[in-house]
Every structure is written in C-alpha cells, then in structure tokens.
Amino acid sequence: MDNYTDKLSVETSETSKINSVDFNNLDFGRVFTDHMFVCDYADGKWQTPKVMPYQPMTYDPSARVFHYGQAVFEGMKAYKDDDGKVFLFRPKQNFERINKSSARLAMPAFPENYFFEGLEALLNLDKDWIKPGMGNSLYIRPFVIATEPAISASPANMYRFMIICSPAQSYYNSAVRVLIADYYSRSANGGVGAAKAAGNYAAQFYPTALALEKGFQQVVWTDASTHEFLEEAGTMNVFFRVGDKLITAPTSDRILDGVTRKSMIQIAEDLGVTCEVRRVTVEEIKAAAKDGSLKEVFGAGTAAVISPISAFQHKEELFEISGTDAEDSYAKLFKQTLLNIQHNLSDDKHGWRHEVKIN
C-alpha cells in the first residue's frame, strides 16, 4: 500500500463472501462487498482513515443522527472493461457534491485525498466484485452521519464518513408509470432539496406508497408553492421529449444537481439534439400529451442510469406515452451512449472516465 497516504490504515478480510453471490440475480443494494472505508471526525479534525472488513457498527442510542437527521450520501459506480481495467464516472462531481450536501447540514468537509485514496484502496481490495459486461457495475455509496452521543438540538461535534459497495445490474427492468404530485412536495425554496440529504428520501416514502396503491411506481414532484412546475421523478432528474426537443428543469435549491443529468445535457449537445433547461409546467406536458407531440419522458440518475416512463397521471387524467419503445427513442440512444463511455467502449472526449490504478 506504498502508493497510498501514510495515514491510511488497511485491514483485509480473512474470508470473502463473493463465491456465495449470484451475480446474475442481484437485488439492488442488498449484497455488499468484503470491505468498507471508515473515517471518524473528532476533536475538530478527521482522524486516521481505514479500510476494513465490512461489518456491523455499534452506536450510542443518543447519537445525533438518530434524533436530528444529520446524514448525507452519494451514489457512484465503478465499471470494468473486458481488459480488466476499472473506471469511475466523473467521481470529482460526487466528491464535491457530498461536501456541498454536508455544508448544508452543518457537517465538516471531507479531505479530497482521503476520499480518493481510500476509494482506490477499497476498489483494489474488492476488484473481483466489479464484473465486466454491459449493465454490470459496482454501486458505491459514500455517506456521512453524526455520531456524537448527545441529544441537544445542535450540530454534532463527531461524525463518521464511510464508503460501502454493492454489485449492481440494471436498477429498473422496465418502463415505469408515475403519478404527478399535486399535494405532497419533495422540497421547498430555501430547504435541503439540492443536498443529497437522507431525510429527503425518507419524506418521499409515504407519498410514493400512496402512488403504489394506485398502480404507479414513482412520483413526479412539482414545486411546493403552486404544484404547477415539474421538477424531479422519484429519485431521478426528469427529461421530457416534445417533438425532437428535450426539456428538463433547471437546478435550484429544490432540485438535485444530478451527475447523470449533466451528462445527458452534454450528450444531447454532442448528438445535435436541442435540450432546453427551463421551468416546465404540468399543463404544458399534458397539452403535449394530448396533441401527440410528447414522445418520451424518462428519469436519469446514477442507480437507474435512464428509466423510461410509459404513463403519467395528474389528478384524474391518465396519459399513455407511445414513444417509449420506438426505434428512435432518445432514452435508448442516450443510455447506450452513456454506457459505452462508462464501460470504455467509446471515446471519452469530455474526460469523464477516471481510471482506477489496480495493483
């Protein structure tokens, strides 16, 4: 481990779980690799970072994360090409965003060298969990939680930064049906919508459960003030294809600045597809669905990559979207273009691939 910082401690697992895993039948986010990265914050500074065997952790019941929700996370992926090379996709974006999220929740920034050297050490130890082949990846979950044992309502003085990894296949296997929110909200102006805060996702669970009862898999969120403007789709940014033009909402303090979203906008430019980044009204999309100009709607995110939407309902009006399976589908084209870059099957003119040095 001479190529890592002298502050990084590495303890390897004596045994591996890998031979007990069916990589052809993975349930997303339920199987984890043999190792994890851990670094604690105490006495005003980050302590010695460690890579150690994956294991349960013990916390005091008064740990602030349980009471005040100081918790943020990221989602990343590692890919392996047919030559055994391992790549990350735009990892600097994820590093910068987790620190941005942390700042919004009054949590300390994490050092860049700890993040990348720890992640590289972790991926070296668990490289066999990264399977080659289109659609295969290793999902990487960095996260930070407040660990100080105290229940006074103030920011913690102790935190833990961790990275765990889970082998993954496609997140959604088929197009989803969505319900457009007209009452519940994901986030509000001045809130934490732009941060990848754990509580954002917990708050979605109840309205999503209500949507599931009606036969929809996800909720498309609208602005909290008027519910007139479309913002996100479940855990993804959302794109609308009207005619041959793409439209997506701008980022704000309500909308997460998705890495896949930014990549989609750039890919559109590369392919000569007009992509408008502007506010999108519910009525505009309903009108486009009625006159036949709405060709596709799809979500974009790290876990899902691209998830086509086959139908949406707003209040009592249901609209089927016909272009989901079309040969000229933007969702298919953009997903394949992105996967080719991620899996080292095409040129990477924007420098998005980050090769991991495998020992």
C-alpha contacts under 8 A as a table, 3 or more apart, distances in Angstrom:
res1	aa1	res2	aa2	distance
1	M	4	Y	5.70
1	M	121	A	7.98
2	D	5	T	7.65
2	D	6	D	7.71
4	Y	8	L	6.77
4	Y	117	E	5.98
4	Y	121	A	7.66
5	T	8	L	5.60
5	T	114	Y	7.95
5	T	117	E	7.12
6	D	9	S	7.87
7	K	48	T	5.69
7	K	49	P	6.68
8	L	48	T	6.34
8	L	49	P	5.15
8	L	50	K	5.65
8	L	51	V	7.60
8	L	114	Y	7.85
8	L	118	G	7.14
9	S	48	T	7.17
9	S	49	P	6.27
9	S	50	K	4.58
9	S	51	V	6.24
10	V	50	K	5.74
10	V	51	V	4.74
10	V	52	M	6.11
11	E	50	K	7.67
11	E	51	V	6.02
11	E	52	M	4.74
11	E	53	P	6.82
12	T	35	H	7.38
12	T	51	V	7.72
12	T	52	M	5.99
12	T	53	P	6.05
12	T	125	L	7.65
13	S	16	S	6.89
13	S	34	D	6.63
13	S	35	H	7.03
13	S	52	M	7.16
13	S	53	P	4.95
16	S	19	N	7.39
16	S	34	D	6.01
17	K	20	S	5.70
17	K	21	V	7.08
17	K	33	T	7.45
17	K	34	D	6.65
18	I	21	V	5.45
18	I	33	T	7.44
18	I	34	D	7.85
18	I	129	W	7.06
21	V	31	V	7.89
22	D	25	N	5.61
22	D	26	L	6.71
23	F	26	L	5.78
23	F	167	P	7.69
26	L	30	R	7.98
26	L	31	V	7.66
26	L	167	P	7.57
26	L	168	A	6.53
26	L	169	Q	6.77
27	D	30	R	6.01
27	D	31	V	7.56
27	D	168	A	7.83
28	F	31	V	7.65
28	F	166	S	7.87
28	F	167	P	7.86
28	F	168	A	5.98
28	F	169	Q	7.37
28	F	171	Y	6.63
29	G	32	F	7.47
29	G	166	S	5.87
29	G	167	P	7.69
29	G	168	A	7.40
30	R	166	S	7.28
31	V	166	S	5.66
31	V	167	P	6.90
32	F	54	Y	7.92
32	F	164	I	7.20
32	F	165	C	5.66
32	F	166	S	4.46
32	F	167	P	6.99
33	T	36	M	7.81
33	T	54	Y	7.14
33	T	126	D	6.56
33	T	129	W	6.84
33	T	164	I	7.53
33	T	165	C	5.75
33	T	166	S	5.98
33	T	167	P	7.54
34	D	53	P	5.74
34	D	54	Y	5.35
34	D	126	D	6.68
35	H	51	V	6.70
35	H	52	M	5.46
35	H	53	P	4.23
35	H	54	Y	4.43
35	H	122	L	6.71
35	H	125	L	7.37
35	H	126	D	6.98
35	H	164	I	7.34
36	M	51	V	5.62
36	M	52	M	5.59
36	M	53	P	6.11
36	M	54	Y	5.17
36	M	122	L	6.69
36	M	162	M	7.12
36	M	163	I	5.73
36	M	164	I	5.02
36	M	165	C	7.37
37	F	49	P	7.39
37	F	50	K	5.72
37	F	51	V	4.43
37	F	52	M	6.46
37	F	118	G	6.54
37	F	119	L	7.35
37	F	122	L	6.72
37	F	161	F	7.96
37	F	162	M	5.24
37	F	163	I	4.91
37	F	164	I	6.73
38	V	49	P	5.89
38	V	50	K	5.20
38	V	51	V	6.28
38	V	52	M	7.65
38	V	160	R	6.92
38	V	161	F	5.81
38	V	162	M	4.56
38	V	163	I	6.80
39	C	46	W	6.84
39	C	47	Q	6.30
39	C	48	T	6.39
39	C	49	P	4.40
39	C	50	K	6.19
39	C	160	R	5.72
39	C	161	F	5.15
39	C	162	M	6.44
40	D	46	W	5.82
40	D	47	Q	5.52
40	D	48	T	7.48
40	D	49	P	7.34
40	D	158	M	7.31
40	D	159	Y	5.74
40	D	160	R	4.42
40	D	161	F	6.24
41	Y	44	G	6.89
41	Y	45	K	5.50
41	Y	46	W	4.28
41	Y	47	Q	5.86
41	Y	157	N	7.71
41	Y	158	M	5.25
41	Y	159	Y	4.92
41	Y	160	R	6.11
41	Y	161	F	7.93
42	A	45	K	5.64
42	A	46	W	6.42
42	A	47	Q	6.97
42	A	157	N	6.57
42	A	158	M	5.03
42	A	159	Y	7.10
43	D	157	N	7.57
43	D	158	M	7.83
44	G	157	N	7.32
46	W	49	P	7.96
46	W	110	F	7.67
49	P	114	Y	6.98
49	P	118	G	7.39
50	K	118	G	7.53
51	V	118	G	7.01
51	V	121	A	7.39
51	V	122	L	6.45
54	Y	164	I	7.90
59	Y	63	A	6.59
59	Y	147	T	7.20
60	D	63	A	5.41
60	D	147	T	7.99
60	D	149	P	5.91
61	P	66	F	7.55
61	P	149	P	7.33
62	S	66	F	7.12
62	S	67	H	7.45
62	S	148	E	7.67
62	S	149	P	4.69
62	S	150	A	5.36
62	S	151	I	5.86
63	A	66	F	5.91
63	A	67	H	7.29
63	A	146	A	6.79
63	A	147	T	4.84
63	A	148	E	5.11
63	A	149	P	4.17
63	A	150	A	6.04
63	A	151	I	7.29
64	R	67	H	5.19
64	R	68	Y	5.78
64	R	69	G	7.17
64	R	70	Q	7.13
64	R	146	A	5.56
64	R	147	T	5.93
64	R	148	E	5.87
64	R	149	P	6.25
64	R	150	A	6.04
64	R	151	I	6.01
64	R	156	A	6.58
65	V	68	Y	5.58
65	V	69	G	4.71
65	V	70	Q	5.06
65	V	71	A	6.46
65	V	145	I	5.93
65	V	146	A	4.80
65	V	147	T	6.31
66	F	69	G	6.08
67	H	151	I	6.85
68	Y	153	A	7.21
69	G	146	A	7.99
69	G	198	A	7.36
69	G	199	G	6.63
70	Q	105	L	6.31
70	Q	107	M	7.67
70	Q	145	I	5.90
70	Q	146	A	5.56
70	Q	155	P	7.86
70	Q	197	A	7.92
71	A	102	S	7.98
71	A	105	L	7.90
71	A	143	F	7.22
71	A	144	V	5.55
71	A	145	I	4.52
71	A	146	A	6.66
71	A	197	A	5.97
71	A	198	A	5.57
71	A	199	G	7.74
72	V	98	I	7.00
72	V	101	S	6.40
72	V	102	S	6.44
72	V	143	F	5.61
72	V	144	V	5.48
72	V	145	I	6.90
72	V	195	A	7.67
72	V	196	K	5.62
72	V	197	A	4.32
72	V	198	A	5.44
73	F	98	I	6.43
73	F	141	R	6.83
73	F	142	P	5.62
73	F	143	F	3.97
73	F	144	V	6.35
73	F	196	K	5.89
73	F	197	A	6.56
73	F	198	A	6.93
74	E	94	N	6.46
74	E	97	R	7.84
74	E	98	I	6.24
74	E	140	I	7.96
74	E	141	R	5.67
74	E	142	P	5.30
74	E	143	F	6.26
74	E	196	K	6.80
75	G	94	N	7.51
75	G	139	Y	7.05
75	G	140	I	5.88
75	G	141	R	5.14
75	G	142	P	6.94
75	G	302	T	6.33
75	G	303	A	7.25
76	M	88	L	7.71
76	M	89	F	7.48
76	M	91	P	7.23
76	M	94	N	7.17
76	M	139	Y	5.86
76	M	140	I	4.87
76	M	141	R	6.51
76	M	302	T	6.41
76	M	303	A	7.96
77	K	88	L	6.16
77	K	89	F	6.81
77	K	137	S	6.19
77	K	138	L	5.37
77	K	139	Y	4.51
77	K	140	I	5.41
77	K	302	T	7.40
78	A	86	V	6.66
78	A	87	F	5.53
78	A	88	L	4.72
78	A	89	F	7.15
78	A	130	I	7.10
78	A	137	S	5.69
78	A	138	L	5.03
78	A	139	Y	6.62
78	A	140	I	7.29
79	Y	86	V	5.53
79	Y	87	F	5.19
79	Y	88	L	6.47
79	Y	130	I	6.50
79	Y	131	K	7.45
79	Y	132	P	6.98
79	Y	136	N	7.22
79	Y	137	S	5.00
79	Y	138	L	6.58
79	Y	342	Q	6.71
79	Y	343	H	5.92
80	K	83	D	7.81
80	K	84	G	5.69
80	K	85	K	5.44
80	K	86	V	4.47
80	K	87	F	6.38
80	K	130	I	6.14
80	K	131	K	6.15
80	K	132	P	4.78
80	K	133	G	7.59
80	K	137	S	7.36
80	K	343	H	6.52
81	D	84	G	5.42
81	D	85	K	5.51
81	D	86	V	6.68
81	D	132	P	5.39
81	D	133	G	7.08
81	D	343	H	5.61
81	D	344	N	6.16
81	D	345	L	7.93
82	D	85	K	7.45
82	D	132	P	5.98
82	D	133	G	7.32
84	G	132	P	7.50
85	K	355	E	7.31
85	K	356	V	7.60
85	K	358	I	7.56
86	V	355	E	5.87
86	V	356	V	5.48
86	V	357	K	7.70
86	V	358	I	7.37
87	F	342	Q	7.31
87	F	343	H	7.66
87	F	353	R	6.07
87	F	354	H	5.31
87	F	355	E	4.38
87	F	356	V	5.62
88	L	91	P	6.14
88	L	342	Q	7.61
88	L	353	R	5.89
88	L	354	H	4.99
88	L	355	E	6.36
88	L	356	V	7.10
89	F	342	Q	6.29
89	F	352	W	5.72
89	F	353	R	5.00
89	F	354	H	6.14
90	R	93	Q	5.74
90	R	94	N	7.32
90	R	259	V	7.67
90	R	352	W	4.95
90	R	353	R	6.23
90	R	354	H	6.76
91	P	94	N	5.18
91	P	95	F	6.33
91	P	354	H	7.30
92	K	95	F	5.02
92	K	96	E	6.10
93	Q	96	E	5.27
93	Q	97	R	6.09
93	Q	259	V	6.85
94	N	97	R	5.04
94	N	98	I	6.15
94	N	259	V	7.64
95	F	98	I	5.45
95	F	99	N	6.58
95	F	112	E	7.37
95	F	115	F	7.51
96	E	99	N	5.38
96	E	100	K	6.25
97	R	100	K	4.81
97	R	101	S	6.03
97	R	195	A	7.78
98	I	101	S	4.98
98	I	102	S	6.01
98	I	143	F	7.86
98	I	195	A	7.97
98	I	196	K	7.27
99	N	102	S	4.85
99	N	103	A	6.09
99	N	108	P	7.70
99	N	109	A	5.13
99	N	110	F	6.54
100	K	103	A	5.17
100	K	104	R	6.47
100	K	195	A	6.99
101	S	104	R	5.22
101	S	105	L	6.62
101	S	194	A	7.63
101	S	195	A	4.37
101	S	196	K	5.80
101	S	197	A	6.71
102	S	105	L	5.21
102	S	106	A	6.21
102	S	107	M	4.74
102	S	108	P	6.44
102	S	109	A	6.57
102	S	144	V	7.86
102	S	195	A	7.83
103	A	106	A	4.96
103	A	107	M	5.42
103	A	108	P	6.61
103	A	109	A	6.92
104	R	107	M	7.48
104	R	192	V	7.10
104	R	195	A	6.86
106	A	155	P	6.35
107	M	155	P	7.41
107	M	156	A	7.80
110	F	114	Y	7.56
110	F	115	F	7.28
110	F	161	F	7.92
111	P	114	Y	5.41
111	P	115	F	6.38
112	E	115	F	5.09
112	E	116	F	6.29
113	N	116	F	5.41
113	N	117	E	5.78
113	N	118	G	7.95
114	Y	117	E	5.45
114	Y	118	G	5.60
115	F	118	G	5.37
115	F	119	L	6.00
116	F	119	L	5.04
116	F	120	E	6.00
117	E	120	E	5.08
117	E	121	A	6.15
118	G	121	A	5.14
118	G	122	L	6.12
119	L	122	L	5.02
119	L	123	L	6.12
119	L	163	I	7.55
120	E	123	L	5.16
120	E	124	N	6.12
120	E	356	V	6.39
120	E	357	K	7.23
121	A	124	N	5.13
121	A	125	L	6.40
122	L	125	L	5.31
122	L	126	D	6.28
123	L	126	D	5.03
123	L	127	K	5.29
123	L	356	V	8.00
124	N	127	K	5.17
124	N	357	K	7.93
124	N	358	I	5.68
124	N	359	N	6.69
126	D	129	W	5.61
126	D	130	I	7.51
127	K	130	I	5.47
127	K	358	I	7.98
128	D	131	K	6.96
129	W	138	L	7.07
129	W	167	P	6.45
130	I	136	N	7.66
130	I	137	S	5.93
130	I	138	L	5.39
130	I	167	P	6.76
131	K	136	N	5.97
131	K	137	S	6.37
131	K	138	L	7.72
132	P	136	N	6.27
132	P	137	S	7.52
133	G	136	N	5.65
133	G	343	H	7.86
134	M	339	L	7.25
134	M	343	H	7.04
135	G	169	Q	5.57
135	G	170	S	5.94
135	G	339	L	7.54
136	N	167	P	7.71
136	N	168	A	6.00
136	N	169	Q	4.91
136	N	170	S	7.44
137	S	167	P	6.07
137	S	168	A	5.31
137	S	169	Q	6.46
138	L	165	C	6.51
138	L	166	S	5.66
138	L	167	P	4.34
138	L	168	A	5.60
139	Y	165	C	5.63
139	Y	166	S	5.08
139	Y	167	P	5.82
139	Y	168	A	5.97
139	Y	303	A	7.54
140	I	163	I	6.90
140	I	164	I	6.09
140	I	165	C	4.55
140	I	166	S	6.51
141	R	163	I	5.47
141	R	164	I	5.34
141	R	165	C	6.04
142	P	161	F	7.31
142	P	162	M	5.57
142	P	163	I	4.14
142	P	164	I	6.53
143	F	161	F	5.79
143	F	162	M	5.41
143	F	163	I	6.37
144	V	159	Y	6.82
144	V	160	R	5.57
144	V	161	F	4.40
144	V	162	M	6.32
145	I	159	Y	5.58
145	I	160	R	5.49
145	I	161	F	6.77
146	A	156	A	5.91
146	A	157	N	7.86
146	A	158	M	6.02
146	A	159	Y	4.39
146	A	160	R	6.57
147	T	156	A	7.32
147	T	158	M	5.41
147	T	159	Y	4.97
147	T	160	R	6.53
148	E	156	A	5.73
148	E	157	N	6.17
148	E	158	M	4.71
148	E	159	Y	6.79
150	A	156	A	7.92
156	A	159	Y	7.21
168	A	171	Y	7.65
170	S	173	N	6.37
170	S	303	A	7.76
170	S	304	A	6.63
171	Y	303	A	5.88
171	Y	304	A	4.76
171	Y	305	V	7.87
172	Y	175	A	7.51
172	Y	304	A	6.19
172	Y	307	S	6.61
174	S	307	S	7.69
174	S	308	P	7.56
175	A	307	S	6.38
175	A	308	P	4.82
175	A	309	I	5.17
175	A	310	S	5.56
175	A	324	T	7.68
176	V	216	F	7.39
176	V	217	Q	6.00
176	V	218	Q	7.38
176	V	307	S	7.37
176	V	308	P	6.49
176	V	309	I	4.84
176	V	310	S	5.80
176	V	311	A	7.26
177	R	215	G	7.70
177	R	216	F	4.97
177	R	217	Q	5.68
177	R	218	Q	6.80
177	R	309	I	5.76
177	R	310	S	5.63
177	R	311	A	4.82
177	R	312	F	5.79
178	V	211	A	7.77
178	V	216	F	5.07
178	V	217	Q	5.86
178	V	218	Q	4.81
178	V	219	V	5.32
178	V	220	V	6.42
178	V	309	I	7.08
178	V	311	A	6.35
178	V	312	F	4.78
178	V	313	Q	6.57
179	L	211	A	6.37
179	L	216	F	6.21
179	L	218	Q	6.45
179	L	219	V	4.83
179	L	220	V	6.02
179	L	312	F	5.51
179	L	313	Q	4.90
179	L	314	H	6.25
180	I	219	V	5.70
180	I	220	V	4.65
180	I	221	W	6.25
180	I	222	T	7.29
180	I	312	F	6.83
180	I	313	Q	5.99
180	I	314	H	5.11
180	I	315	K	7.69
181	A	184	Y	6.06
181	A	185	S	7.19
181	A	219	V	6.33
181	A	220	V	6.01
181	A	221	W	5.30
181	A	222	T	5.94
181	A	227	H	7.23
181	A	314	H	7.29
182	D	222	T	7.16
182	D	227	H	5.62
182	D	314	H	7.47
182	D	315	K	7.14
183	Y	227	H	7.27
184	Y	207	P	6.77
184	Y	224	A	7.66
185	S	188	A	7.38
185	S	221	W	6.37
185	S	222	T	6.65
185	S	223	D	6.87
185	S	224	A	5.31
186	R	193	G	7.21
186	R	200	N	6.81
186	R	203	A	7.05
186	R	204	Q	6.44
186	R	221	W	6.27
186	R	222	T	7.80
186	R	224	A	7.61
186	R	254	R	7.94
187	S	191	G	6.25
187	S	192	V	6.81
187	S	193	G	5.04
187	S	200	N	7.46
187	S	223	D	7.72
187	S	224	A	6.70
187	S	254	R	5.41
187	S	255	I	7.92
188	A	191	G	5.27
188	A	192	V	7.75
188	A	193	G	7.01
188	A	223	D	7.17
188	A	224	A	5.49
188	A	225	S	7.66
188	A	253	D	7.81
188	A	254	R	5.75
189	N	224	A	7.88
189	N	253	D	6.23
189	N	254	R	6.05
190	G	253	D	6.21
190	G	254	R	7.58
191	G	194	A	7.93
191	G	253	D	6.63
191	G	254	R	6.72
192	V	195	A	5.26
192	V	196	K	7.92
192	V	197	A	7.08
192	V	200	N	7.56
192	V	253	D	6.73
192	V	254	R	6.76
193	G	196	K	7.35
193	G	197	A	7.85
193	G	200	N	6.87
193	G	253	D	5.71
193	G	254	R	4.02
193	G	255	I	5.38
193	G	256	L	6.27
194	A	251	T	7.78
194	A	252	S	6.60
194	A	253	D	4.78
194	A	254	R	5.25
194	A	255	I	4.95
194	A	256	L	4.30
194	A	257	D	6.66
195	A	256	L	6.49
196	K	200	N	7.35
196	K	256	L	7.14
197	A	200	N	5.62
197	A	201	Y	7.54
198	A	201	Y	5.67
198	A	202	A	6.67
199	G	202	A	4.95
199	G	203	A	6.11
200	N	203	A	5.39
200	N	204	Q	6.71
201	Y	204	Q	5.14
201	Y	205	F	6.73
201	Y	235	T	7.78
202	A	205	F	5.47
203	A	206	Y	6.75
204	Q	207	P	5.80
204	Q	208	T	6.03
204	Q	234	G	7.78
205	F	208	T	5.13
205	F	209	A	6.02
206	Y	209	A	5.02
206	Y	210	L	6.40
207	P	210	L	5.03
207	P	211	A	6.32
207	P	219	V	7.57
208	T	211	A	4.91
208	T	212	L	6.18
208	T	217	Q	7.43
208	T	218	Q	5.94
208	T	219	V	5.96
209	A	212	L	4.99
209	A	213	E	6.40
210	L	213	E	5.22
210	L	214	K	6.80
211	A	214	K	5.18
211	A	215	G	6.53
211	A	216	F	5.21
211	A	217	Q	6.77
211	A	218	Q	6.75
211	A	219	V	6.84
212	L	215	G	4.99
212	L	216	F	4.83
212	L	217	Q	5.52
212	L	218	Q	7.38
213	E	216	F	7.32
216	F	219	V	7.72
218	Q	233	A	6.93
218	Q	234	G	5.37
219	V	233	A	5.90
219	V	234	G	5.25
220	V	230	L	7.10
220	V	231	E	7.15
220	V	232	E	5.62
220	V	233	A	4.11
220	V	234	G	5.94
221	W	230	L	6.18
221	W	231	E	5.52
221	W	232	E	5.20
221	W	233	A	6.07
221	W	234	G	7.20
222	T	227	H	4.85
222	T	228	E	6.49
222	T	229	F	5.28
222	T	230	L	4.56
222	T	231	E	5.29
222	T	232	E	7.31
223	D	226	T	6.13
223	D	227	H	4.83
223	D	228	E	6.60
223	D	229	F	5.53
223	D	230	L	6.74
223	D	231	E	6.69
224	A	227	H	5.83
226	T	229	F	7.57
227	H	230	L	7.68
228	E	281	T	5.51
228	E	282	V	5.65
228	E	283	E	7.55
229	F	279	R	6.52
229	F	280	V	5.47
229	F	281	T	4.31
229	F	282	V	5.80
230	L	249	A	7.13
230	L	279	R	7.39
230	L	280	V	5.57
230	L	281	T	5.79
230	L	282	V	6.02
231	E	237	N	7.44
231	E	238	V	7.15
231	E	249	A	5.87
231	E	255	I	6.79
231	E	280	V	7.80
232	E	235	T	7.37
232	E	236	M	6.03
232	E	237	N	4.82
232	E	238	V	5.40
232	E	255	I	7.03
233	A	236	M	5.10
233	A	237	N	5.80
233	A	238	V	5.49
233	A	299	G	6.14
235	T	301	G	7.35
236	M	258	G	7.91
236	M	299	G	5.31
236	M	300	A	5.25
236	M	301	G	4.98
236	M	304	A	7.92
237	N	256	L	7.59
237	N	258	G	6.77
237	N	261	R	6.31
237	N	299	G	5.47
237	N	300	A	5.24
237	N	301	G	6.51
238	V	248	T	6.30
238	V	249	A	7.66
238	V	297	V	7.21
238	V	298	F	5.77
238	V	299	G	4.37
238	V	300	A	6.17
239	F	246	L	6.55
239	F	247	I	5.72
239	F	248	T	4.83
239	F	249	A	7.86
239	F	297	V	5.70
239	F	298	F	5.43
239	F	299	G	6.23
239	F	300	A	7.65
240	F	246	L	5.55
240	F	247	I	5.13
240	F	248	T	6.43
240	F	294	L	7.41
240	F	295	K	7.94
240	F	296	E	5.95
240	F	297	V	4.56
240	F	298	F	6.74
241	R	244	D	6.45
241	R	245	K	5.53
241	R	246	L	4.49
241	R	247	I	6.38
241	R	294	L	5.96
241	R	295	K	5.50
241	R	296	E	4.94
241	R	297	V	6.17
241	R	330	Y	7.94
242	V	245	K	5.39
242	V	246	L	6.36
242	V	247	I	7.55
242	V	288	A	6.88
242	V	293	S	5.29
242	V	294	L	4.48
242	V	295	K	5.80
242	V	296	E	7.30
243	G	293	S	5.11
243	G	294	L	6.36
243	G	295	K	6.35
244	D	273	V	7.29
244	D	274	T	7.54
245	K	273	V	6.56
245	K	274	T	5.16
245	K	275	C	6.00
245	K	276	E	7.56
246	L	273	V	7.40
246	L	274	T	6.14
246	L	275	C	4.51
246	L	276	E	6.14
247	I	275	C	5.60
247	I	276	E	4.75
247	I	277	V	5.94
247	I	278	R	7.06
247	I	280	V	7.51
248	T	275	C	7.57
248	T	276	E	6.45
248	T	277	V	5.12
248	T	278	R	6.30
248	T	279	R	7.41
248	T	280	V	7.12
249	A	277	V	5.56
249	A	278	R	5.07
249	A	279	R	5.07
249	A	280	V	6.18
250	P	255	I	7.81
250	P	277	V	5.41
250	P	278	R	5.44
250	P	279	R	6.53
251	T	254	R	7.34
251	T	255	I	5.12
251	T	256	L	6.45
251	T	257	D	5.80
252	S	255	I	5.21
252	S	256	L	7.47
252	S	257	D	8.00
253	D	256	L	7.71
257	D	261	R	7.34
257	D	262	K	7.64
258	G	261	R	4.90
258	G	262	K	6.30
258	G	301	G	6.73
259	V	262	K	5.25
259	V	263	S	6.25
259	V	301	G	7.38
259	V	302	T	7.44
260	T	263	S	4.93
260	T	264	M	6.06
260	T	300	A	5.95
260	T	301	G	5.27
260	T	302	T	6.13
260	T	305	V	6.99
261	R	264	M	5.11
261	R	265	I	6.40
261	R	300	A	5.96
261	R	301	G	6.88
262	K	265	I	5.23
262	K	266	Q	6.40
263	S	266	Q	5.14
263	S	267	I	6.06
263	S	338	L	7.92
264	M	267	I	4.99
264	M	268	A	6.08
264	M	300	A	7.95
264	M	334	F	6.95
265	I	268	A	5.17
265	I	269	E	6.51
265	I	275	C	6.52
266	Q	269	E	5.11
266	Q	270	D	6.23
267	I	270	D	4.86
267	I	271	L	6.12
267	I	334	F	7.02
267	I	337	T	7.79
267	I	338	L	7.92
268	A	271	L	5.17
268	A	272	G	6.11
268	A	273	V	4.82
268	A	274	T	6.68
268	A	275	C	6.46
268	A	334	F	7.76
269	E	272	G	5.08
269	E	273	V	5.73
269	E	274	T	6.79
269	E	275	C	7.35
270	D	273	V	7.62
280	V	284	E	7.00
280	V	285	I	7.66
281	T	284	E	5.18
281	T	285	I	6.63
282	V	285	I	5.39
282	V	286	K	6.20
283	E	286	K	4.99
283	E	287	A	5.99
284	E	287	A	5.18
284	E	288	A	6.24
285	I	288	A	4.98
285	I	289	A	6.13
285	I	294	L	7.08
286	K	289	A	5.01
286	K	290	K	6.22
286	K	319	F	7.86
287	A	290	K	5.03
287	A	291	D	6.25
288	A	291	D	5.26
288	A	292	G	5.95
288	A	293	S	5.00
288	A	294	L	4.88
289	A	292	G	5.25
289	A	293	S	6.28
289	A	294	L	4.89
289	A	295	K	7.95
289	A	319	F	6.74
289	A	321	I	7.39
290	K	293	S	7.84
291	D	294	L	7.77
292	G	295	K	7.24
294	L	297	V	7.90
294	L	321	I	7.30
295	K	321	I	6.60
295	K	322	S	6.52
295	K	323	G	4.85
295	K	324	T	7.50
296	E	308	P	7.57
296	E	309	I	7.35
296	E	310	S	7.95
296	E	321	I	6.37
296	E	322	S	7.42
296	E	323	G	5.40
296	E	324	T	5.82
296	E	329	S	7.51
296	E	330	Y	7.71
296	E	331	A	7.74
297	V	308	P	6.23
297	V	309	I	5.37
297	V	310	S	7.53
297	V	321	I	7.70
297	V	324	T	7.81
298	F	306	I	6.52
298	F	307	S	5.41
298	F	308	P	4.24
298	F	309	I	5.21
298	F	331	A	6.63
299	G	304	A	7.91
299	G	306	I	5.54
299	G	307	S	5.00
299	G	308	P	6.38
299	G	309	I	7.39
300	A	304	A	6.66
300	A	305	V	5.45
300	A	306	I	4.54
300	A	307	S	6.43
301	G	304	A	5.39
301	G	305	V	4.93
301	G	306	I	6.51
302	T	305	V	5.12
304	A	307	S	5.96
305	V	335	K	6.83
306	I	331	A	6.57
306	I	335	K	5.98
307	S	331	A	7.67
308	P	324	T	6.35
308	P	331	A	6.54
309	I	312	F	7.56
309	I	321	I	7.52
309	I	324	T	7.12
310	S	320	E	6.10
310	S	321	I	5.11
310	S	322	S	7.24
310	S	324	T	6.15
311	A	318	L	7.26
311	A	319	F	5.52
311	A	320	E	4.31
311	A	321	I	5.37
312	F	318	L	5.92
312	F	319	F	5.41
312	F	320	E	6.69
312	F	321	I	7.98
313	Q	316	E	6.76
313	Q	317	E	5.47
313	Q	318	L	4.27
313	Q	319	F	6.12
314	H	317	E	5.36
314	H	318	L	6.62
321	I	324	T	6.60
322	S	325	D	7.36
322	S	326	A	7.78
323	G	326	A	5.05
323	G	329	S	6.53
324	T	329	S	6.41
324	T	331	A	7.69
325	D	329	S	6.71
326	A	329	S	5.21
328	D	332	K	7.90
328	D	333	L	7.54
329	S	332	K	5.39
329	S	333	L	6.33
330	Y	333	L	4.97
330	Y	334	F	5.75
331	A	334	F	5.37
331	A	335	K	5.93
332	K	335	K	5.25
332	K	336	Q	6.10
333	L	336	Q	5.31
333	L	337	T	6.11
334	F	337	T	5.03
334	F	338	L	6.10
335	K	338	L	5.16
335	K	339	L	6.04
336	Q	339	L	5.07
336	Q	340	N	6.01
337	T	340	N	5.26
337	T	341	I	6.53
338	L	341	I	5.23
338	L	342	Q	6.22
339	L	342	Q	4.94
339	L	343	H	5.92
340	N	343	H	5.29
340	N	344	N	6.09
340	N	345	L	4.73
340	N	346	S	5.44
341	I	344	N	5.25
341	I	345	L	5.97
341	I	346	S	5.33
341	I	347	D	6.61
341	I	348	D	6.03
341	I	353	R	7.39
342	Q	345	L	7.64
342	Q	353	R	6.60
344	N	347	D	7.49
344	N	353	R	7.96
348	D	351	G	5.51
348	D	352	W	6.46
348	D	353	R	6.88
349	K	352	W	7.90
351	G	354	H	7.70
